[in-house]
Amino acid sequence: MFKSAIHLGGLGAALILSSAAWAQTAAAPQPMPMPAPPPPFTPAVIKPVKPGLFMILGNGGNSTLRVGQDGLILVDTKNPGDVLYNDLLRAIQSVSALPVKDVIVTHVHQDHAGNTGRFEAAGVPVIANDVEQQLVRTYAVAPGQVRSAEPTITFTRRYTVTIPGAVAEAYHFNAAHTGGDTIVYFPDLKVVCSGDEVSANPNVDYPDGGSMLGWQKNLAEIDKLDFDTLIPGHGDAPLTRAQFEDYRRRVDAVIEDARALVKAGVPKDQIVAKIPFKDLGWTINPAQWNNPARLDAFYAEMSQ
């Protein structure tokens, strides 16, 4: 057994013992444990959320791990690269020796979908919205960075993953953070994984099909689900239902303010500066929002 730098509380330790009791021989090819990555490096951190469900923090967007009776469901695969992939495997294996049976990707950005190809090479199917599959071919990656692989399985509106002891429902409602977002819902635990539709700060990727108005609609759809806990795309803790409702209110406020500014005749290049993001508790990247590829589309939507 390898040593892990993952931090687990008492609940996490109890769940690890429970998972070990379920362990069976893996039915599908699985990644092998790898040596610890070389320093300097910050290992991913496991955070127990509910019995059999964990957040994996660090090295990209949040991942979620659901433990079933004979296998695991993983949501999102973090930034690309062998070092980060191997670290994600160690984090998973510190929770359970069971095999990963399915991976669901919430959207195309590489901090969430970066290791799609590595899981597929290990025999694990990766599931995503069919628009995400299209965006993989065109999404702008950083210089020198390898483009993520296309998912193994795609769906248009809804896809259900069922393994013994666990069910995950994947939904695509509307274009929002990107054009191919997926929300993952674990109905038995009343937990939602939102990807970046709920995150530390708002960010609509218009060049990759995003929509502020679609985002607003999606939050309304999430609100219809029976959940009490939400795992955001970024951030070090899950959100309560009340915190989600507050997030939704703030998105509504941004849209209301932006529409009022457009109606008042405020020039397009001044709109972002006049929206009171700080009053809403958000710190945005002005250069990102004012990029013409985003600002033009945002202004057009707010003019509707």
C-alpha positions as CSV (number, residue, x, y, z in Angstrom):
1,M,0.0,0.0,0.0
2,F,1.4,3.4,-1.0
3,K,1.5,6.3,1.4
4,S,-0.8,9.3,0.7
5,A,-0.5,13.0,1.6
6,I,-4.3,13.3,1.5
7,H,-5.9,14.8,4.6
8,L,-9.0,12.9,5.9
9,G,-11.1,13.6,9.0
10,G,-12.8,11.1,11.2
11,L,-15.8,10.7,8.8
12,G,-13.4,10.1,5.9
13,A,-11.5,7.4,7.8
14,A,-14.8,5.7,8.6
15,L,-15.9,5.8,5.0
16,I,-12.5,4.4,3.9
17,L,-13.1,1.4,6.2
18,S,-16.6,1.0,4.8
19,S,-15.3,1.2,1.2
20,A,-12.6,-1.4,1.9
21,A,-15.3,-3.8,3.1
22,W,-17.0,-3.5,-0.3
23,A,-13.8,-4.0,-2.3
24,Q,-14.0,-6.6,-5.1
25,T,-11.8,-7.6,-8.0
26,A,-12.0,-4.9,-10.7
27,A,-14.1,-5.9,-13.6
28,A,-12.5,-3.3,-16.0
29,P,-8.9,-2.3,-16.8
30,Q,-7.8,0.3,-14.3
31,P,-4.9,2.7,-13.9
32,M,-2.1,1.4,-11.7
33,P,-0.8,3.3,-8.6
34,M,2.0,5.6,-9.6
35,P,5.0,6.9,-7.6
36,A,4.6,10.3,-5.8
37,P,5.1,13.2,-8.2
38,P,8.4,15.1,-7.7
39,P,8.4,18.3,-5.5
40,P,7.5,21.1,-5.6
41,F,3.9,19.8,-5.7
42,T,0.7,20.3,-3.8
43,P,-1.3,17.0,-3.6
44,A,-5.0,17.1,-4.1
45,V,-7.0,17.1,-0.9
46,I,-10.0,14.9,-0.1
47,K,-13.0,16.4,1.7
48,P,-15.8,14.1,2.9
49,V,-19.2,15.5,2.0
50,K,-21.7,12.7,2.8
51,P,-21.3,9.0,3.4
52,G,-19.9,7.6,0.2
53,L,-19.3,11.0,-1.5
54,F,-16.2,13.2,-1.5
55,M,-14.9,16.4,-3.0
56,I,-11.3,16.3,-4.4
57,L,-9.8,19.8,-4.2
58,G,-6.8,21.2,-6.0
59,N,-5.0,21.1,-9.3
60,G,-7.9,22.4,-11.3
61,G,-11.6,22.4,-10.8
62,N,-13.2,20.4,-8.1
63,S,-13.7,16.7,-8.7
64,T,-16.4,14.6,-7.0
65,L,-16.1,10.9,-6.1
66,R,-19.1,8.7,-5.5
67,V,-18.5,5.3,-3.9
68,G,-20.8,2.4,-4.9
69,Q,-20.7,-1.2,-3.8
70,D,-18.3,-2.5,-6.4
71,G,-17.1,0.7,-8.1
72,L,-16.7,4.4,-8.3
73,I,-18.2,7.3,-10.3
74,L,-15.9,10.3,-10.8
75,V,-17.1,13.8,-11.9
76,D,-14.4,15.9,-13.6
77,T,-10.7,15.0,-14.1
78,K,-8.7,18.2,-13.3
79,N,-5.9,19.9,-15.3
80,P,-4.1,17.7,-17.8
81,G,-0.8,16.0,-17.4
82,D,0.6,12.8,-16.1
83,V,1.7,14.3,-12.7
84,L,-1.8,15.6,-12.0
85,Y,-3.5,12.5,-13.3
86,N,-1.4,10.3,-11.1
87,D,-2.1,12.5,-8.1
88,L,-5.8,12.3,-8.8
89,L,-5.5,8.5,-8.9
90,R,-3.8,8.5,-5.5
91,A,-6.5,10.7,-4.1
92,I,-9.2,8.3,-5.4
93,Q,-7.3,5.2,-4.1
94,S,-6.9,6.8,-0.7
95,V,-10.7,6.7,-0.4
96,S,-11.3,3.3,-2.0
97,A,-9.5,0.5,-3.8
98,L,-12.6,-0.1,-6.0
99,P,-12.3,0.6,-9.7
100,V,-13.5,3.8,-11.3
101,K,-16.4,2.6,-13.5
102,D,-17.5,5.8,-15.1
103,V,-16.3,9.4,-15.5
104,I,-18.6,12.4,-16.1
105,V,-17.2,15.7,-17.4
106,T,-19.1,18.9,-16.6
107,H,-17.7,21.0,-19.5
108,V,-14.8,21.3,-22.0
109,H,-12.4,23.6,-20.0
110,Q,-9.2,21.7,-19.4
111,D,-9.2,22.3,-15.6
112,H,-12.2,20.0,-15.6
113,A,-11.8,17.8,-18.7
114,G,-8.0,17.7,-18.9
115,N,-7.4,14.0,-18.3
116,T,-10.3,12.6,-20.3
117,G,-7.9,10.7,-22.6
118,R,-5.9,9.1,-19.8
119,F,-9.1,7.6,-18.2
120,E,-10.2,6.4,-21.6
121,A,-6.8,4.8,-22.2
122,A,-7.3,3.0,-18.9
123,G,-10.6,1.5,-20.1
124,V,-12.9,3.9,-18.2
125,P,-15.8,5.4,-20.3
126,V,-16.0,9.2,-20.1
127,I,-19.5,10.8,-20.5
128,A,-20.2,14.4,-21.6
129,N,-22.8,16.5,-23.4
130,D,-22.7,16.2,-27.2
131,V,-21.9,19.9,-27.5
132,E,-18.9,19.4,-25.2
133,Q,-17.7,16.8,-27.7
134,Q,-17.9,19.4,-30.5
135,L,-16.1,22.0,-28.4
136,V,-13.2,19.7,-27.7
137,R,-12.3,20.1,-31.3
138,T,-12.3,23.9,-31.3
139,Y,-11.7,25.0,-27.7
140,A,-8.6,27.3,-27.5
141,V,-5.9,25.6,-25.3
142,A,-2.8,27.2,-23.9
143,P,0.4,27.2,-26.0
144,G,2.1,23.9,-25.9
145,Q,-0.9,22.2,-24.1
146,V,-2.4,19.1,-25.7
147,R,-6.1,19.2,-26.5
148,S,-8.3,17.0,-24.4
149,A,-9.7,13.8,-25.9
150,E,-13.3,13.5,-27.0
151,P,-15.7,11.8,-24.5
152,T,-16.5,8.1,-25.0
153,I,-20.3,8.6,-24.6
154,T,-22.3,11.7,-25.3
155,F,-25.9,12.7,-24.6
156,T,-28.2,15.5,-25.5
157,R,-30.4,16.2,-22.5
158,R,-30.1,13.5,-19.9
159,Y,-28.0,10.4,-19.2
160,T,-28.2,8.1,-16.2
161,V,-25.2,6.2,-14.8
162,T,-26.1,3.3,-12.6
163,I,-23.7,1.1,-10.7
164,P,-24.6,-1.1,-7.7
165,G,-25.3,1.2,-4.7
166,A,-25.0,4.5,-6.7
167,V,-26.9,6.4,-9.3
168,A,-25.8,9.6,-11.1
169,E,-28.1,11.7,-13.3
170,A,-26.4,13.9,-15.8
171,Y,-28.4,16.9,-17.2
172,H,-27.8,19.4,-20.0
173,F,-30.4,22.2,-19.7
174,N,-29.2,25.2,-21.7
175,A,-26.0,26.9,-22.8
176,A,-24.6,28.6,-19.7
177,H,-20.9,28.7,-18.6
178,T,-20.2,27.0,-22.0
179,G,-22.4,25.6,-24.7
180,G,-22.0,22.1,-23.5
181,D,-22.4,22.2,-19.7
182,T,-23.5,19.1,-17.6
183,I,-25.0,19.2,-14.2
184,V,-24.6,15.9,-12.2
185,Y,-27.2,14.9,-9.6
186,F,-26.9,12.1,-7.0
187,P,-30.6,11.7,-6.0
188,D,-30.1,9.3,-3.1
189,L,-27.7,11.7,-1.4
190,K,-29.5,14.9,-2.5
191,V,-26.2,16.3,-3.9
192,V,-25.7,18.4,-7.1
193,C,-22.3,18.9,-8.9
194,S,-22.6,22.1,-10.8
195,G,-19.3,22.4,-12.6
196,D,-18.6,26.1,-13.2
197,E,-22.3,27.1,-13.4
198,V,-21.8,27.7,-9.7
199,S,-18.3,28.8,-8.8
200,A,-16.2,31.3,-6.9
201,N,-16.8,34.1,-9.4
202,P,-19.1,34.3,-12.5
203,N,-17.6,33.7,-15.9
204,V,-19.6,33.2,-19.1
205,D,-17.5,31.7,-22.0
206,Y,-19.3,33.2,-24.9
207,P,-16.7,32.1,-27.6
208,D,-17.4,28.5,-26.5
209,G,-21.2,28.9,-26.7
210,G,-21.9,30.3,-23.2
211,S,-24.9,32.4,-22.4
212,M,-25.7,34.6,-19.4
213,L,-29.5,34.2,-19.9
214,G,-29.1,30.5,-20.4
215,W,-27.1,30.4,-17.1
216,Q,-30.0,32.1,-15.3
217,K,-32.4,29.5,-16.7
218,N,-30.1,26.7,-15.7
219,L,-29.9,27.9,-12.1
220,A,-33.7,27.8,-12.1
221,E,-33.6,24.2,-13.4
222,I,-31.2,23.2,-10.7
223,D,-33.5,24.8,-8.1
224,K,-36.2,22.3,-9.1
225,L,-34.0,19.3,-8.1
226,D,-34.4,17.9,-4.6
227,F,-31.0,18.6,-3.1
228,D,-29.6,20.0,0.1
229,T,-25.9,20.2,-0.9
230,L,-24.1,21.5,-4.0
231,I,-20.5,21.0,-5.0
232,P,-19.2,24.0,-6.9
233,G,-16.8,24.0,-9.8
234,H,-14.2,25.8,-7.6
235,G,-14.0,26.6,-3.9
236,D,-12.9,24.6,-1.0
237,A,-16.3,23.7,0.5
238,P,-19.8,22.4,-0.6
239,L,-22.7,24.9,-0.6
240,T,-25.9,24.6,1.3
241,R,-29.3,25.0,-0.4
242,A,-29.5,28.5,1.1
243,Q,-26.0,29.4,-0.3
244,F,-27.1,28.2,-3.7
245,E,-30.2,30.4,-3.5
246,D,-28.1,33.4,-2.7
247,Y,-25.8,32.6,-5.6
248,R,-28.8,32.5,-7.9
249,R,-30.1,35.8,-6.5
250,R,-26.8,37.4,-7.3
251,V,-26.8,36.1,-10.9
252,D,-30.3,37.6,-11.3
253,A,-29.0,40.9,-9.9
254,V,-26.2,41.1,-12.5
255,I,-28.6,40.5,-15.3
256,E,-31.1,43.1,-13.9
257,D,-28.3,45.7,-13.5
258,A,-26.8,45.0,-16.9
259,R,-30.2,45.3,-18.6
260,A,-31.0,48.6,-16.8
261,L,-27.6,50.0,-17.9
262,V,-28.2,49.1,-21.5
263,K,-31.7,50.6,-21.4
264,A,-30.2,53.8,-19.9
265,G,-27.9,54.1,-22.9
266,V,-24.6,53.3,-21.1
267,P,-21.9,52.6,-23.7
268,K,-20.9,49.0,-24.2
269,D,-17.3,49.6,-23.0
270,Q,-18.6,51.0,-19.7
271,I,-21.1,48.3,-18.8
272,V,-18.9,45.9,-16.9
273,A,-17.3,48.6,-14.8
274,K,-20.7,49.8,-13.7
275,I,-22.1,46.5,-12.6
276,P,-21.6,46.3,-8.8
277,F,-19.9,42.9,-8.7
278,K,-18.0,43.8,-5.5
279,D,-21.3,44.6,-3.8
280,L,-22.4,41.1,-4.7
281,G,-19.3,39.6,-3.2
282,W,-17.6,38.7,-6.5
283,T,-14.2,39.6,-7.9
284,I,-14.3,39.4,-11.6
285,N,-11.5,39.6,-14.2
286,P,-12.2,42.8,-16.1
287,A,-10.0,41.9,-19.0
288,Q,-11.8,38.6,-19.4
289,W,-15.3,40.2,-19.3
290,N,-14.2,43.1,-21.6
291,N,-12.7,40.9,-24.2
292,P,-14.6,41.8,-27.4
293,A,-15.4,38.2,-28.1
294,R,-17.3,38.1,-24.8
295,L,-18.4,41.7,-24.3
296,D,-20.1,42.0,-27.6
297,A,-22.2,38.9,-27.0
298,F,-22.9,39.9,-23.4
299,Y,-24.1,43.3,-24.5
300,A,-26.3,41.8,-27.2
301,E,-27.9,39.4,-24.7
302,M,-28.6,42.2,-22.2
303,S,-30.1,44.2,-25.0
304,Q,-32.8,41.6,-25.6
